[in-house]
Amino acid sequence: MKRFAAFCLIPALAAACATSPVALTDAKPVPADRVFAHAQPIDGPSGQLVVVRDQGAFGAACPIAVYVDGVVAAHFRTSETLTLHLAPGPHVIGAGPSGGGMCSWTNEAAHRREIAHTVQAGTQAKMRLSITQQGLYQITPTGF
């Protein structure tokens, strides 16, 4: 019976650690001291990319770095959001580990996940940051 209870408890605990999307209205802004690029409107045509990090306990101790074309834009903690202002055209948006201690890796670039995103002038797109239960960083389009 104890084995059966443990067998049933493990998935429940794993689900409790999973992250979940955060509505933009519930997310708080990334503090200015963790914003490094693309936070200010640019001269000329531009589009916006709104990035929001999931809420939840899994990976909460580790900030996630967001990159635009290989340059770190900001470090996100859980339930935080930031609007990036980008020139129209193709960009590579990445997410990976940021920080020291248990959050650091020997080769952070090896753990970075990247996706292609084309910015259109005058538009706004949304992306979601998360860490899977396997410890993989993700950045994906979202409707939240």
C-alpha positions as CSV (number, residue, x, y, z in Angstrom):
1,M,0.0,0.0,0.0
2,K,2.9,2.4,0.8
3,R,4.3,1.8,-2.7
4,F,1.0,2.5,-4.3
5,A,0.6,5.8,-2.3
6,A,4.2,6.8,-3.2
7,F,3.5,5.9,-6.9
8,C,0.4,8.2,-6.8
9,L,2.1,11.0,-4.9
10,I,5.1,11.4,-7.2
11,P,3.1,12.7,-10.2
12,A,1.1,15.0,-8.0
13,L,4.3,16.5,-6.6
14,A,5.8,16.9,-10.1
15,A,2.7,18.7,-11.2
16,A,2.9,21.0,-8.2
17,C,6.4,22.0,-9.3
18,A,5.3,22.7,-12.9
19,T,5.2,26.3,-14.1
20,S,2.2,27.9,-15.6
21,P,1.5,30.9,-17.8
22,V,1.0,34.3,-16.3
23,A,-1.5,36.8,-17.7
24,L,0.2,40.1,-18.7
25,T,-2.1,41.9,-16.3
26,D,-0.7,39.8,-13.4
27,A,3.0,40.0,-14.3
28,K,5.2,42.6,-12.8
29,P,7.9,44.5,-14.8
30,V,11.5,43.3,-14.8
31,P,13.4,45.8,-12.5
32,A,15.6,48.3,-14.4
33,D,18.8,46.9,-12.9
34,R,18.2,43.6,-14.8
35,V,17.3,45.2,-18.1
36,F,20.3,45.7,-20.5
37,A,19.0,46.3,-24.0
38,H,16.0,46.9,-26.2
39,A,13.7,48.3,-23.5
40,Q,13.5,51.8,-25.0
41,P,11.6,52.8,-28.1
42,I,13.8,53.2,-31.1
43,D,13.9,55.9,-33.8
44,G,12.1,54.9,-37.0
45,P,9.9,51.9,-37.6
46,S,9.8,49.2,-34.9
47,G,7.7,46.4,-33.4
48,Q,7.2,45.2,-29.9
49,L,8.0,41.8,-28.4
50,V,6.4,41.3,-25.0
51,V,8.2,38.6,-23.0
52,V,6.6,37.1,-19.8
53,R,8.1,34.4,-17.6
54,D,5.9,31.7,-16.1
55,Q,5.0,31.5,-12.5
56,G,5.6,28.4,-10.3
57,A,8.2,26.9,-8.1
58,F,10.2,24.9,-10.6
59,G,13.3,26.9,-11.5
60,A,12.1,29.9,-9.5
61,A,15.6,30.4,-7.8
62,C,17.2,30.8,-11.2
63,P,16.8,33.9,-13.4
64,I,16.4,33.4,-17.1
65,A,18.4,35.5,-19.5
66,V,16.7,36.6,-22.7
67,Y,18.8,37.3,-25.7
68,V,18.1,39.2,-28.9
69,D,20.5,38.3,-31.7
70,G,23.0,37.0,-29.2
71,V,23.0,40.0,-26.9
72,V,21.5,39.7,-23.4
73,A,18.4,42.0,-23.1
74,A,17.3,41.2,-19.6
75,H,17.3,38.7,-16.7
76,F,13.8,37.5,-15.8
77,R,12.5,36.1,-12.5
78,T,9.2,34.3,-12.2
79,S,6.0,36.3,-13.1
80,E,8.0,39.1,-14.7
81,T,7.4,40.8,-18.1
82,L,9.3,43.2,-20.3
83,T,8.4,44.9,-23.6
84,L,11.3,44.8,-26.1
85,H,11.4,47.3,-29.0
86,L,13.0,45.9,-32.1
87,A,13.7,47.0,-35.6
88,P,11.5,45.3,-38.3
89,G,13.0,42.1,-39.8
90,P,14.3,38.7,-38.7
91,H,15.7,38.3,-35.2
92,V,16.9,35.3,-33.1
93,I,15.3,35.3,-29.7
94,G,17.0,33.1,-27.0
95,A,16.5,32.0,-23.4
96,G,19.0,30.4,-21.1
97,P,20.5,30.3,-17.6
98,S,21.6,33.4,-15.9
99,G,23.4,33.9,-12.6
100,G,25.8,32.1,-10.4
101,G,25.9,29.2,-8.0
102,M,23.3,26.5,-8.7
103,C,22.0,28.5,-11.6
104,S,25.3,28.6,-13.5
105,W,26.6,26.2,-16.1
106,T,30.0,25.5,-17.4
107,N,28.8,26.5,-20.9
108,E,25.7,28.6,-20.7
109,A,25.4,28.9,-24.4
110,A,25.0,25.1,-24.7
111,H,21.8,25.4,-22.6
112,R,20.4,28.3,-24.5
113,R,17.3,27.7,-26.6
114,E,16.7,30.0,-29.6
115,I,13.9,30.6,-32.0
116,A,13.5,32.8,-35.1
117,H,11.1,35.7,-34.9
118,T,10.3,38.3,-37.6
119,V,9.3,41.7,-36.3
120,Q,6.8,43.7,-38.3
121,A,6.6,47.4,-37.9
122,G,3.7,48.6,-35.7
123,T,2.9,45.2,-34.4
124,Q,3.2,43.5,-31.0
125,A,4.0,39.8,-30.4
126,K,4.1,37.9,-27.1
127,M,6.5,35.2,-26.0
128,R,6.5,33.0,-22.9
129,L,9.6,32.0,-20.9
130,S,9.6,28.7,-19.0
131,I,11.7,25.9,-17.7
132,T,10.5,22.3,-18.3
133,Q,10.5,19.6,-15.7
134,Q,13.6,18.3,-17.4
135,G,15.4,21.6,-16.8
136,L,15.3,22.8,-20.4
137,Y,14.8,26.5,-21.1
138,Q,12.0,27.4,-23.4
139,I,10.9,30.6,-25.2
140,T,7.7,30.1,-27.2
141,P,5.0,32.3,-28.8
142,T,2.0,32.7,-26.5
143,G,-1.5,34.1,-26.5
144,F,-1.5,34.8,-22.8
